[in-house]
Amino acid sequence: MRIGFIGLGNMGLPMASNLIQAGHYLVVFDVVEKSVQALLTQYPDKVTVAPSIKSLAQGGDSSSQTNQSLDVIMTMLPEPQHVRSVYLGDSGLLANLITPCLLIDASTIDPQTAREVAQVAFEKGCNMLDAPVSGGTGGAQAGTLTFMVGGDEAAFEQAKPVLKAMGKNIVHCGGSGNGQVAKVANNMLLAISMIGTAEAMSLGVALGMDPKILAGIINTSSGRCWSAEVYNPYPGVVDTAPAARGYTGGFGADLMLKDVGLATAAAQSVKQAVPMGALAQQLYQTFSNQGHGSLDFSAIIHLLGKAK
């Protein structure tokens, strides 16, 4: 397929690379020139760099006489306002598409924004899927991401060959916005469980327990969870966890703060109580305010105890 891709950040760049390796041709745009050049250098014959979002919507370089329409356009953007701008702005995608095509937004945003943008896309003749991911940069590089997809079922089936080039688990969650619902609910729970794991580990060690023995008991008992077993926040417990490398190279605390904020805002919009989610948001906000937002979110243990 001929695919447009906007957003070549830590997640988007390896995702785009996997699409190329699967045989697709990409037309790309990113505001960070270094990211664009990294992809172009690696795949000079498989990538066209669009000078703007408008030119990408028109198939490539707006100065070219050989522009072609795109089969799919995929976006991986930081915040809801970026998604609105890229899709709904005067120089954005929907105002400048040559012909309607399938749109896939893999950003993590609030469900309401996803639904509003999808409705505008539908009115313009385009099917749009919200398809946030789980799996982090490691999953993006390995092509093993989980995609939580909201939108029309026929569009979901159309998108599968594209998503399978980047992910291992492709799940249809229902109508537009439901992919975002799944993502924010999951990440809110992850934030809560990480804080609980950090509290339990800190308590046990403070009371004289060896952290590895304590983790082993938790992970074979009723306290078992992903945060304790795979991503334990106590240093020296899990060799592959960010805690073993100074809390670097993982999922940043500021990103977790963003996701929990999306969850609590979505909960407020439907008057759903999320007291544990709200507390998790406050704790991550405090941690971020202390200057630790770039550390992996498991570093929250330093707010709760003295991990040695």
Secondary structure, 3 states (H helix, E strand, C coil): CEEEEECCCCCHHHHHHHHHHCCCEEEEECCCHHHHHHHHHHCCCCEEECCCHHHHHCCCCCCCCCCCCCCEEEECCCCHHHHHHHHHCCCCCCCCCCCCCEEEECCCCCHHHHHHHHHHHHHCCCCEEECCEECHHHHHHHCCEEEEEECCHHHHHHHHHHHHCCEEEEEEEECCCHHHHHHHHHHHHHHHHHHHHHHHHHHHHHCCCCHHHHHHHHCCCCCCCHHHHCCCCCCCCCCCCHHHHCCCCCCEHHHHHHHHHHHHHHHHHCCCCCHHHHHHHHHHHHHHHHHHCCCEHHHHHHHHCCCC
